[in-house]
Structure formats: C-alpha cells, structure tokens
Amino acid sequence: MSAILKANTRTEKQKSSLQRLRAEGNIPAVIYGKKVESKPVYINGGEFIKTIREVGRNGVISLDIDGDKTDVMLSDYQQDSIKGDILHADFLAVDMRSAINAMVRLTLVGEAAGVKDGGVMQQAVHELSVTATPADIPQAIELDVTNLEVNENLTVADLKTMASGYEVNDEESLVLVTILPPKQEEEINSGEQQEEGPPENEEGRETEPSES
C-alpha cells in the first residue's frame, strides 16, 4: 500500500506567492505524466520529508490532491545549496502496471579481499538506470565486493538481477568498481607531496642566490 501525501491545488504562480508558501512551511510542486495534465500543487514540507523517508527516493506515493488520489513518484527536486531546504518538487504520475525508467543508487557490500591486501577500492559508478514497474524499482542495488582482488573489477554483467523484477539498462561491460594496487596509490601520494626546491649545481649542492 502506497504512503499518502496530501497536496493542494496551487492557483497563484507569482514569485511572491511561492515565497509565502515556503515561509509557511510548504513546498511548491508540479504533478505531470503521459495521461495526466501538468498541475501545480503545494505540499507540507515536514510531511514530504517524512513520506520520502518512509517510502524511499524511488517509492510510490499516493498523492491526495484535494481528495483525488494519484499514484506518483518523486521525479526531481530543487534544494537550497546553503540551507538545504527543498524549494520545489516534481512528481511523475505512474501506471502501476507499466514499466518505467529510473535511476537507482549502487551500494557496495562487504570488505574486498584486495583492500585487505593494501589495495585501494575505486567506485566508478554510483547510479544505474533500470526499467521496471513502479512497485519493483529497488531503493538501491547491492554489489558484493568481498571476493574482489587487486587489479580486478566488477561490471554490470556481474550483477545478479534475473529474479529481482527489474532490468539494468547500462552496458554489461560498464566497470562499476576496481581495486587499484597499493603502488599506484603510493605514487599518487608521493607525487602530491613533492615540493620544488632551489636548483642544484653540478656537484648536487643547492645553489645560493647571487648578490648584486
């Protein structure tokens, strides 16, 4: 069962009205979709945060707009770069029987064998594109790196998704995570720490600045 989030129709679109809504603790938003006419609404900020924490970033929400419920997913949002407040939200109306595309977070699980041996793990991809019905879109895709050795990598082909109800759209050859050898990391660090000194003379001693 979807979490219910109340919304109200937004009729005023002036900048001053948006500022007033935000000052009152609300978030201006828009609902749109293939079979839904774009509609401006506003939601309570506290209830929005609570709902997203409950269902997750890709969860289905039953948006109650003046008593009329529509299944939606959070498509995008704008956030204040300084305060962190949510300034605007976009909701995509979804058909629970139709597959859609969504971006899903990639989470690494376990301690890689190569890291235990001194290697450095480098995650190249943090999100994957998947296709699934709204109810089958995962909140995160887990990738077990326990057996990953130095100089080895894992790709999309290594993901086990056959029974998960979703399909990964990215190329199977896409590298997700790699274990770099310790030497490369040491070379990088030593290169960053080197500082230029005064030039040396032919005997290898540092030359003193000449007096004029």
Sequence and secondary structure as in RCSB ss.txt:
>XXXX:A:sequence
MSAILKANTRTEKQKSSLQRLRAEGNIPAVIYGKKVESKPVYINGGEFIKTIREVGRNGVISLDIDGDKTDVMLS
DYQQDSIKGDILHADFLAVDMRSAINAMVRLTLVGEAAGVKDGGVMQQAVHELSVTATPADIPQAIELDVTNLEV
NENLTVADLKTMASGYEVNDEESLVLVTILPPKQEEEINSGEQQEEGPPENEEGRETEPSES
>XXXX:A:secstr
  EEEEEEE    SHHHHHHHHHTTEEEEEEEETTEEEEEEEEEHHHHHHHHHHH TT EEEEEETTEEEEEEEE
EEEE TTT  EEEEEEEE  TTS EEEEEEEEEES  HHHHTT EEEE  SEEEEEE GGG  SEEEEE TT  T
T EEEGGG   TTTT EE S TT EEEEEE HHHHHHHHHHHH      B TTS B      
